[in-house]
Amino acid sequence: MLEKTTVLIVDDEEINIDILEEILKEDYHILSASNGREALVVLKTAKILPKIILLDVVMPQMTGRELLEVLMNDTALKRIPVIFITAEEKSESELLDAGAVDFISKPLDHDIVKLRVRNQIQLKNYSDNLEEMVAVKTAEVTKTLDNVLQGLANIIEHRDLESGEHVKRTQLFVKSIIDYLINTESVYAEELKKLQPDIIMKSMALHDVGKIAIPDRILLKPEKLDPDEFELMKTHTTRGKEIIRELGDVNTSLYLKHCEDICYSHHERWDGKGYPIQLKGEEIPLTARLASLADVYDALVSVRVYKPAFSYEEALELIVKGSGTQFDPIVVDAVVQVYDQFKEISQKYS
């Protein structure tokens, strides 16, 4: 019989520990501590480190923020994901910026707690497996790595309430653009060959991995986000970059380098008005420029919680209007030429 995954709950209110333990005890082995100092003792003496820590923000002796700072500076402990338990909605951006992977708002919701913990433990397991596989370069491991990356992408996609085919469609859109740019010997042809098109396509799977750190109330909101919510949504780019860097060395793996560039920069704009750091023109990695257009096109022709689908023709028209402002003009021209392929992909994987 497999041993249960360990979860550490840190809260100065015994009732909160009892509630969380009741929610999670069926699936996980529970450790608990009533403050940050006690939590450090538990972590230092545990035979097996927990896969995740549920951490209250406001506590005596050592607050949740203070404990997180200690964890982030400890080589052995900094890789344990931390979910904050908080009633302070205004502090969400600060908590994520400090290094938390997610947060759960009080009062506690049974289903939300289970889903957030499950998602983050799955992500942690994928991360641990990826680290081992990236270091071993064999054909068998490469195939397994592909499957793990796809599985990780599916976790994010299903949480985002996508149809289950968004990743597949964007990968195929990118492949169509790359094939055209190489076959027509465009100015990007040689660069794309060096970047290895098959690896670019695989890397698209994790373009939204950072969304796993975005709270459900924002990710699943059925109407337009307010300015503060949008600022928090934008952090999925920086969080995505951090997650990719946790998987391995981006300087020695072209696979992970493409993942990082795409995660971090696929919301940058050709005119420099994008995010997170307002890159402009060819400052934006070519892989991210391809990903940006594929992602936007798919968003336009797909039903989302906040909008109906545009027709294929309307979507293409909007893409063309964004040439030279939102998108790389050369990439837009390629999309115009392969538009029939885009339409076929959208219909086949709807």
N, C-alpha and C positions, 0 to 999 in steps of 0.2 A: 504493500500500500504506500502510495506517494505521501511524503510529508507535506503538510499545509505550508503555504508561503507565509512568512512572518510579516506582520504589520505592527509598527510602534505608534501608539496613541499618546500624545503629550497634552494634558489639559489640567488646569488646577481645579476645575469643577468636576467632582466625582460623578455627578449625574450625566455630564457630557461623555465621560469615558464609558459609563454604563450603556448609554444609548448607542454609541459607536460600536462597542463590543457586541451588543445584541444584534446590530445590523450585519456585522462582518464575521462573527464567530463561526458560522456554518462553513465558510469558505477559507478562512485564514486563521493562523495561529496568532494570538494577540499578546503583545507586550504593552505595558502602560507605564507612564510616569506623570507625576503631578506638577512638575516644573522643568525648566531647562537643565538645571544642574543635575537633577535626578535622571533625566533622559541621557545625559552624557555618561553617567555611571552605568546605566543599562546598556548603552551602546558599547562601552569599553569592556564589559564583562560578558556580553552575549556570545554564545558559541557560534551562532549564525546571524549575520547582520540582517536587519529587516530589509525587505524589498522596497518599502515606502514608509514615510513618516507622516502622520496626520498631526499637525502642530497648531495649537491655539496661539493667537497673537498676544493677547494680554494675560500675563501671568506674573506672580511675585517671584523674587529672587533672580530669575533670568527670563526675559520676555522671549516670545517666539522669534522676533527679529534678531535678538542677540544670540539665540541658539543657532539660528540659520547662519549667521556670520561665522560662528565657531566652526560649524560643519563645513562651510565653503572653504575654510582655510586648513582643513584636515585632509590629507591625501587619501586616507582610507575611508572617510565618511562623506566626502563631498559628492560622490556619485550616487548617493541614496536620494531619490527624488522626494521632495517635500511638498505636501499639499497643506496650505494654511486653512484653518477653520476660523472664520472671522465674521463679525457683524459689521465691519467697517468697509462698506462698499466703495467709499471714496479712495481707499488705500490700495485698490487692486493693481494699478500700474506700478506703484511703489513695490508691492510684494513680488510681482513678477520680475521687476528690474533687480530686486535683491537676490533672485535666484530660485524662487519657488517655481514649481512646474505648473501649479494650478491652485485654486482655492475653492472652498465650499462655504457658502453663506449660511449663517444661522438665521432662523431655526433650521435644524437639519432635516433634510428630506431623504427618506429611506432609499428611494431609487437613485437619486442623484449621487448619494454617497457611494453606493455599490458600483455605479457606472464609472464615476471618476477614479475610484481606486482600481477597478478592473482595467480601465484604459491605461493608466499610468504604469501598472505592473506589467501589462503586456508590452508597453513601450520599453520598459526597463529590461525585460527579458530579451526583446529583439536587439536592444543595444548591446547587451552582454554577449549575445551570440554573434553579432556582427563584428565586434571587436576581435573575437577569436578568429573569425573567418577571413577578415580583411588581412590579417597577418599571415595567412596561409594561402598561397596562390596555386591552386590546382584546379583542373577542369571540374571536378566533382564539387569542390568548395564554391567555385564561381557559380555553378548552377544553383546550389543551395542558397548562396547569397542573394541571387536574383529572386528566389522564392520568398526569402525573408523580407527583402525590401518591398516586394509586392504585397505581402501580408501586412506589413506595417502601413503601407499606403491605404489598404482596405480599412484598417482601424480608423484612420482619420476620415476617410471618405464616408463611412457609415455613420460616424458621429456627426458629420456635417449634413446628414440626411440626403446625400447624393443618391442617384439611381444605382450606383455600383459600377458604372461604366465611364465615369468622368476621367479617371486616370487613363484608361485604355484609349479613349477618344483623343485626349491631348497628346498622348504618345504618338498616335498615328498621324495627327495633324503635323506634329513636328517632323516626323519621318517624311511626309509628303513635301514639306517645304525644303528640307535638306536635300532630298533626292533631286528636286527641281534645280536648286542652286548649284549642285555639283554637276548634274548632267548638262546644264546650259553653260558651264564654265564661267559662272558669275565671279565677281570680285571676291566673294567669300568661299569659293570652291576649295582652294588649297587649305585655307584655315580650317574649314569643316572636316576635311580629310584628316588633318592632324589631330583634331579633337575627337575623332572616331565616332561617326554617326550612331553606331549601335549602342555605344555607351551613353551618348547624349539622350537617346530615346529611353533607355532604362532609367536614367537619372530623373527623368520627368516624373516618375512615380512618387517622388518625395517632395514635389514642389510646394505642397501645403502642409508639410509635416508639423510646422510650428503651430498650426491651428489646434493641436491637442492641448495647448496651454491657454486657449481662449475659453472663457466661461460660456456655458450653454445659453445663458440669458442674452448674450451678445451674438454668439455664433448662430443661434436658431431664432433670433428675433424676426418676426414676420413683417416688420416695417423698417423704414430707413433708420439707421443708427444716428444717435445724437452725437455732437462733436466729441464728447469725452469717450463715448463708446467706440467711435471710429478710431480715436487715438489708440485705444487698447487693442482693437482689431489689427491695427497696423503692426503691432509688436509680434505678430506671427512670423514676420520676415526675420527679425533678429533672433527670435526663439528658435526658428528653424535652423538658422546658421549654427546656433549653439548646440542643438541636438546632433547635427551632422558632425560637428567637431568632436562630439562625445563618442562617435562611432569609430573613429580612427584618424590617422594622419592624412589630412587633405593634401599635403605636399608630396606624398608618395603614392597616392591613389588617385588616378584620373577620374575614376568612378565617383569618389567622394568629393573631389574638387568640383565636378560638374553639379553634383547635388547641392553643394554649398552655394555656388554661384547662382543657381536657379532659385533655391529657397530665399536667398537674401535679396536678390535683385530683380525678380520677375514683376515687381510693381514699380520699378523705376520707369521713367518716361524719356523718350528721345529728346524732348525739349527741356529736361532737367527739373520738371515739376512733380516728379514721382516721389516715392519713399522707399527705403528709410533714410538715405543720405543724399538724395537729389543728384545722382549721377546723370550725366548728359551725353547723348550721342554714343560714340564708340567707347566712352568710359564704361558703359554698361557691357558686361560680358556678352558675347554673341549668343551663348547658350540661353542666357536670361532673356535676350531680345526675342528669340524664337519662342521661348516658354510664355512670355507675356502675351504675344499675339494668339497663340493657341489657347491659352487660358481664357482670355477675354472673349474670343469667338465662341468657345464652348459655353461660357456664362450667358452670352447673348441668346443663343439658340436653345437654351435649356430653361425649364421652369425652375424657379428658385422660391424660397419661402417669402421673398419680398417682391417678386415680379413674375409676370407670365413670360413665355418664350417669344422672342422675335422670330420672324420668318428668316429663312436662309438668305434671302435677297436683302432684307433690311439689315441683317448682321453684316453682310459683306459691304454694304453701303457705309455703315458706321466705321468699319475697319478702314476703308479707303479714306474717309474723312479724317481719320486719325493719322494718316501718313505724314511724317515730318513733324508731328507734334507729340502724339502718344507713342507712335511706332516708328521703327526703322523703315524708311521708304523702300529700300531694296527688298526687305522681307515682305512688306505689303504687296509689292509688285508680284512677288512669287506667289502669294496667296491668291491673288486675282487669277493667275495662270492655272492654279491647281484647285480652283473653287469647286469644280465638279467632284473632285476627290473628297474635299471637305464635306460636301453635302452627302455623298455616299457613306462616309464614315459616320456622320451624325445619324443617318437613318438606320444603318446596320447595327449600331451599338446604342440605340436609344433605350 
